[in-house]
Amino acid sequence: MSRVLVTGGASGLGAALVARFVAEGHQVLSTDVSAAEPDGSDDGASYLKLDVRSPEDWAAAVQWCEQHWGGLDILVNNAGIATGGRIDVESLDEWDRVVDINLMGVVRGCRAFTPVFKRQRSGHIVNTASAAGLVHPPMMSSYNTVKAGVVALSETLSHELHPYDVTVSVVCPSFFRTNLGDSIQGADTAMGATARQLIEKSPRSADDVAAGVIAGIAKKQFLIIPDRPALMAWRTKRFARPLYDRQMRKIAARARERAESGNG
């Protein structure tokens, strides 16, 4: 039985991961930005407010784990928002927001719990990135950038923390059905509408993705790609780069057509 902390645990992939960890008999601390546990939540996990932008909240989470459990086995840095847009449309304020939550939120989590894992000489850091951290479609500059940063951070820490017997994994799913689209803000409303449509029409649920993530964690995989579309996109980029480039440029051409016709 492991001691597990999940950020962004109140909804979406986070909630699905919490439910699966609990079902497997682990001790789970679900955290999210709300001060109170969501109404109707009875998933068997403990709950703690944790805004990933707050160093004080991270310190409180470390204190909670040490006080109640004497440490932590698995840290799942899952909290995040959706964003994106054309480089000349999306605002710098939106860039600041997504960097602060999706990238620096993960950095803060890793920094907070690495001393715990080093003292224990054990632990597993699981960082939720995205297929967008591996393949980089147009009109998604900010989202691609922060998710690629999470992949880079994870690889760095997988080597840095190996002497302490700490495992690091990074999760890279493609679109799946969740409430992530509700977090989309920003000036490029056309891009936001497209992203929400892709999320809502995906054949995959958060629970489908969570099942793949849990399996990858159990195997201590570094790169966890839990669905076939994400895996195929990544393989196309690696092994058929001309085809990948043609696909990306077709997407960009369609976006240009929409913009010039007044629909973007």
N, C-alpha and C positions, 0 to 999 in steps of 0.2 A: 504494500500500500504506500503510495507516494503522497507527499504534501504538495499541492498544486495551487498556484496563484494565476488567475486569468484576468487581464485587463479588458475593458470593453465587454464584460461578461453579462450585461443586462439584455443584450439583443443580438440578433444576427449570428455570425459565426462564433462569437464569444459565448453566447447562451448555449449554442449547440455543443460546443466543447465542454462547457461546464456540465451539461446534462450527461454527456458520455463519460466524462471522468468520474462523476458521482455514481453512475450506473456500474462502473467497473470497480467501485469500492474505495476510491481514493478520497482523501481529505481535500476539500476544495474551498478556496477563498475566491469568491467572485467579486470583482471590483468594477466600478463604473463612476462616471462623473456626478451622478445624482447623490445627494446626501442620504436619501432613504432608499431602501430596496424597492424595486418596482412593485406596484400593486399586483397581487395575484401570484407573485413568485413563490413557489414552494418546491425548489429543485433539490433541496437537501444540502446546499452549500451555505457556508457563512458568507456574509456580505460586508464590504467596507467601501466607503467613498474613496475614490482615487482618481483625481484629475491628473493625467499623465504630464500636464504642463507644470505641475506644482512639485518642486523638490521637497516641500514640507509633507505633502501627501505620500510621496515615495518613502520618506523617512518613517512616517507613521506605519506604512505597510510593512517595512522591514521590522519595526518594533513589534507589530502585531504577530508576525510569523515567529519571531524569536520568543515572544511571551507565551503564545498559545501552543506552538508546535516545536519550539527549540531549533528552528531552522526552516529550510525550504528545499524541496527536491526539483520541482519543475516550475520555471517562470515562463508564462506565455504572454509575451508583449503583443497583444492583439488589437488594442484600441486604435481606431483610425477613422478618417473621413474620406469621402469621395470628392474629387475636384478635377479640374482640367479646363482646357480652353486654348484658343490660338494665342500665340506668344504676344501678339500686339493687341489682344483684347482682354485677356485675363489680367487682373490688377495685381500690383505688387503686394497689396495688403493680403490678397488671397494666397499668394506665394508664401508670405510670412506665416499665415495661419496653418497651411498644410505642412510646412517645414517644422513648425513648432509642435504639431500634434503627431504627424505620421513618422517623422524622422527623429526629432529631438525627444519625443515621448519614449521611443524605443531606447535611445541613448541613455536617457535618465534611468529607465528601468534596469538596463544592463549595469550602469554605474552603481546603482543603489544595492543590487544584490550580488555583484561580483565579490565583494569582501566576504559575504556570508559563504558563498560557494568555495572561495579559496580557503577559508578556515575549516570548512567541512572536508575539503579535498574531494568534493562531489557536487553534482548538480547538473541541470539541463536547462539551457536557455532556448526558448522557441520564439522566434520573431516572425510575425505575420507580415510578409511583403505582398507580392502579387505577381501574376504573369507579366504585369507591366514593369516589374523590376528586371525581367529577362529579355522581353521584346518591347519595342518602343514605338507604338503607333503614333501618327501625327495627331495634333490637337490635344495632346495630353502631356505637355511639357512638364508641368509642376508635379503631376502624379507620377509620371515615369521617373522623374529625377529623384523624388524622395524614396520611391520603392526600390530603385537601383541602389540608392544609398543604404537602405536596410540590408540588401543582399551583400553589399561590400562590407558593411559593418559586421554582419554575421560571419562571413568568411574570415575576416581579420580575427575576430574573437575565437573562432574555432581553432585557429593556430595558437593564438596568445594564451588561451586558457587550457589547452591540452595538457601542459605539464601539471596542472592541478586536477586532472581527471574530470574536467567540466566539459560536457557535450554541448554543442550549439547546432541548432537546426534553423532553416529559413523556409517559410511556407509560401508557395507561389501559385495560387489558384487563378483561373480565369473568372469571368462573370458568373455569379450565382445569385439566386433569389434571396434578397435580404432587404432590410430597410436602409441600407447604405446610401441609396439614392436620395433619401430625405436630407442628408447632410450636404448635398451639393448646393453651393451658393455661387457668387461670383458674377462677373459681367458677361461672360460668354454663355448666354442662355440657350443658344442653339446647341452648343456642345453638351450642356447640362441635360437637355431634353433627350439627346441621343444616348447619353450614358444611362439615364434612368430607364430608357426603353430596353437597352441591352441587359440591364440588371433584372428588370421585371419579366422579360420574356425568356430568360435562361431556363433550360430544362433541369438545371441542378438546384437543389435546395442547400441551405446552410448545413443541414444534417448530413447530406451526401458528402460535402467537402470535409466536415468534421471527422467523418469515418476514415477518410483517407489520411487526414492529419494525425489522428490517434495511432493509426497503423504505422505511419512514418516515425512518430515519436518512439513507439515501442521498439522499432528497428534501429533507432538512433541514427537515422539518415540525416545527412547535412541538408541536402536539397530535397524538399518534399513538394512534389508537383501532384496534387491530388485529383486531377481530372484530365481526360484525354485531350480536349482542345488546347489547354495550356501546354501539355507535353508536346503535342504536334507542332505548335507555334515555335516553341523553343528549339525543337529538332530541325525544323525548317530553316530557322535562322543560322543554326550551327552548320548544317550539312548541305543546304541548298540556298545559299545566300542570294543568288540572283532572283530566285522565285520569291523569296521573302521580300526583297526590295521592290519587286514589281507589285506585290500585294499591298505593301505600305503606300506606294505612290498612287495606286488606284484609289485608295481611301482618301488620300490628300486631294486628288483631282476631283473626286465627288464633293468633297467639302468646299473646294473652290467654286464649283458650279453652283452649289446651294447659296454660298455667300454672294456671288455675283448676280444671282437671280433675285436677291432680296429676301431669301428664306433663311439666311444665316447671319 
